[in-house]
Amino acid sequence: MNRSRRLWIAVAAGALLLGPTALGCSSTSAPKTAQIQVGDMPDGAEWTGVYFNELYGFLHVIQEGDEVNGKWQRPQKEKWGELHGKATGNLLRFDWTEYKTGVVGPNSKTSGKGYFKYSRPEGDNIDDRIDGEIGSGQDEVGTGWDAIKQRNVQPDLTSIGGTGSTDIGGGDWDQENKESGSPEPPAAPPGE
């Protein structure tokens, strides 16, 4: 076999091993979605509530019709996020965005899709729970997320986060001052 033929075979074999991107072709794959069945909600259950997970903290959820909105803040307060989705029975599919507190620029937020399935374990005096995943970009699966519904706790979406990664130091740095009222005069230093 001559040298140029061997070189051509080696290049072709390498391209096959590396995939279509090695030849300048784009590789498109379909988004990864959860293959999960919709069921009925347990008797008397509703999505509205507050759920706890050690990694994600308290997730506040409010359902209006089939639309569901939620917000969470991580326990160390370094990140907060929001989700918006649609509930069908005991299945919630949503889009999510999580913001890094005090960070601006392209690395200040991440986003993707996800799902939760609502359930009530067997037994007496057992807390309801949600189990699901969040994925990056168009993927709906990736990182597991489960949480326990807190009893007698009302959700408050306004208590979490802000308007996004533009909130630095307590306000929208690129917007007009939104505080109301009159400024207070400066106080005299102690001892004067």
Secondary structure as a PSIPRED ss2 file (coil, helix, strand):
# PSIPRED VFORMAT (PSIPRED V4.0)

   1 M C   1.000  0.000  0.000
   2 N C   1.000  0.000  0.000
   3 R H   0.000  1.000  0.000
   4 S H   0.000  1.000  0.000
   5 R H   0.000  1.000  0.000
   6 R H   0.000  1.000  0.000
   7 L H   0.000  1.000  0.000
   8 W H   0.000  1.000  0.000
   9 I H   0.000  1.000  0.000
  10 A H   0.000  1.000  0.000
  11 V H   0.000  1.000  0.000
  12 A H   0.000  1.000  0.000
  13 A H   0.000  1.000  0.000
  14 G H   0.000  1.000  0.000
  15 A H   0.000  1.000  0.000
  16 L H   0.000  1.000  0.000
  17 L H   0.000  1.000  0.000
  18 L H   0.000  1.000  0.000
  19 G C   1.000  0.000  0.000
  20 P H   0.000  1.000  0.000
  21 T H   0.000  1.000  0.000
  22 A H   0.000  1.000  0.000
  23 L H   0.000  1.000  0.000
  24 G C   1.000  0.000  0.000
  25 C C   1.000  0.000  0.000
  26 S C   1.000  0.000  0.000
  27 S C   1.000  0.000  0.000
  28 T C   1.000  0.000  0.000
  29 S C   1.000  0.000  0.000
  30 A C   1.000  0.000  0.000
  31 P C   1.000  0.000  0.000
  32 K C   1.000  0.000  0.000
  33 T C   1.000  0.000  0.000
  34 A C   1.000  0.000  0.000
  35 Q C   1.000  0.000  0.000
  36 I C   1.000  0.000  0.000
  37 Q C   1.000  0.000  0.000
  38 V C   1.000  0.000  0.000
  39 G C   1.000  0.000  0.000
  40 D C   1.000  0.000  0.000
  41 M C   1.000  0.000  0.000
  42 P C   1.000  0.000  0.000
  43 D C   1.000  0.000  0.000
  44 G C   1.000  0.000  0.000
  45 A C   1.000  0.000  0.000
  46 E C   1.000  0.000  0.000
  47 W C   1.000  0.000  0.000
  48 T C   1.000  0.000  0.000
  49 G E   0.000  0.000  1.000
  50 V E   0.000  0.000  1.000
  51 Y E   0.000  0.000  1.000
  52 F E   0.000  0.000  1.000
  53 N E   0.000  0.000  1.000
  54 E C   1.000  0.000  0.000
  55 L C   1.000  0.000  0.000
  56 Y C   1.000  0.000  0.000
  57 G E   0.000  0.000  1.000
  58 F E   0.000  0.000  1.000
  59 L E   0.000  0.000  1.000
  60 H E   0.000  0.000  1.000
  61 V E   0.000  0.000  1.000
  62 I E   0.000  0.000  1.000
  63 Q E   0.000  0.000  1.000
  64 E E   0.000  0.000  1.000
  65 G C   1.000  0.000  0.000
  66 D C   1.000  0.000  0.000
  67 E E   0.000  0.000  1.000
  68 V E   0.000  0.000  1.000
  69 N E   0.000  0.000  1.000
  70 G E   0.000  0.000  1.000
  71 K E   0.000  0.000  1.000
  72 W E   0.000  0.000  1.000
  73 Q E   0.000  0.000  1.000
  74 R C   1.000  0.000  0.000
  75 P C   1.000  0.000  0.000
  76 Q C   1.000  0.000  0.000
  77 K C   1.000  0.000  0.000
  78 E C   1.000  0.000  0.000
  79 K E   0.000  0.000  1.000
  80 W E   0.000  0.000  1.000
  81 G E   0.000  0.000  1.000
  82 E E   0.000  0.000  1.000
  83 L E   0.000  0.000  1.000
  84 H E   0.000  0.000  1.000
  85 G E   0.000  0.000  1.000
  86 K E   0.000  0.000  1.000
  87 A E   0.000  0.000  1.000
  88 T E   0.000  0.000  1.000
  89 G C   1.000  0.000  0.000
  90 N C   1.000  0.000  0.000
  91 L E   0.000  0.000  1.000
  92 L E   0.000  0.000  1.000
  93 R E   0.000  0.000  1.000
  94 F E   0.000  0.000  1.000
  95 D E   0.000  0.000  1.000
  96 W E   0.000  0.000  1.000
  97 T E   0.000  0.000  1.000
  98 E E   0.000  0.000  1.000
  99 Y E   0.000  0.000  1.000
 100 K E   0.000  0.000  1.000
 101 T C   1.000  0.000  0.000
 102 G C   1.000  0.000  0.000
 103 V C   1.000  0.000  0.000
 104 V C   1.000  0.000  0.000
 105 G C   1.000  0.000  0.000
 106 P C   1.000  0.000  0.000
 107 N C   1.000  0.000  0.000
 108 S C   1.000  0.000  0.000
 109 K E   0.000  0.000  1.000
 110 T E   0.000  0.000  1.000
 111 S E   0.000  0.000  1.000
 112 G E   0.000  0.000  1.000
 113 K E   0.000  0.000  1.000
 114 G E   0.000  0.000  1.000
 115 Y E   0.000  0.000  1.000
 116 F E   0.000  0.000  1.000
 117 K E   0.000  0.000  1.000
 118 Y E   0.000  0.000  1.000
 119 S E   0.000  0.000  1.000
 120 R C   1.000  0.000  0.000
 121 P C   1.000  0.000  0.000
 122 E C   1.000  0.000  0.000
 123 G C   1.000  0.000  0.000
 124 D C   1.000  0.000  0.000
 125 N C   1.000  0.000  0.000
 126 I C   1.000  0.000  0.000
 127 D C   1.000  0.000  0.000
 128 D C   1.000  0.000  0.000
 129 R E   0.000  0.000  1.000
 130 I E   0.000  0.000  1.000
 131 D E   0.000  0.000  1.000
 132 G E   0.000  0.000  1.000
 133 E E   0.000  0.000  1.000
 134 I E   0.000  0.000  1.000
 135 G E   0.000  0.000  1.000
 136 S E   0.000  0.000  1.000
 137 G C   1.000  0.000  0.000
 138 Q C   1.000  0.000  0.000
 139 D C   1.000  0.000  0.000
 140 E C   1.000  0.000  0.000
 141 V C   1.000  0.000  0.000
 142 G C   1.000  0.000  0.000
 143 T E   0.000  0.000  1.000
 144 G E   0.000  0.000  1.000
 145 W E   0.000  0.000  1.000
 146 D E   0.000  0.000  1.000
 147 A E   0.000  0.000  1.000
 148 I E   0.000  0.000  1.000
 149 K E   0.000  0.000  1.000
 150 Q C   1.000  0.000  0.000
 151 R C   1.000  0.000  0.000
 152 N C   1.000  0.000  0.000
 153 V C   1.000  0.000  0.000
 154 Q C   1.000  0.000  0.000
 155 P C   1.000  0.000  0.000
 156 D C   1.000  0.000  0.000
 157 L H   0.000  1.000  0.000
 158 T H   0.000  1.000  0.000
 159 S H   0.000  1.000  0.000
 160 I C   1.000  0.000  0.000
 161 G C   1.000  0.000  0.000
 162 G C   1.000  0.000  0.000
 163 T C   1.000  0.000  0.000
 164 G C   1.000  0.000  0.000
 165 S C   1.000  0.000  0.000
 166 T C   1.000  0.000  0.000
 167 D E   0.000  0.000  1.000
 168 I C   1.000  0.000  0.000
 169 G C   1.000  0.000  0.000
 170 G C   1.000  0.000  0.000
 171 G C   1.000  0.000  0.000
 172 D E   0.000  0.000  1.000
 173 W C   1.000  0.000  0.000
 174 D C   1.000  0.000  0.000
 175 Q C   1.000  0.000  0.000
 176 E C   1.000  0.000  0.000
 177 N C   1.000  0.000  0.000
 178 K C   1.000  0.000  0.000
 179 E C   1.000  0.000  0.000
 180 S C   1.000  0.000  0.000
 181 G C   1.000  0.000  0.000
 182 S C   1.000  0.000  0.000
 183 P C   1.000  0.000  0.000
 184 E C   1.000  0.000  0.000
 185 P C   1.000  0.000  0.000
 186 P C   1.000  0.000  0.000
 187 A C   1.000  0.000  0.000
 188 A C   1.000  0.000  0.000
 189 P C   1.000  0.000  0.000
 190 P C   1.000  0.000  0.000
 191 G C   1.000  0.000  0.000
 192 E C   1.000  0.000  0.000
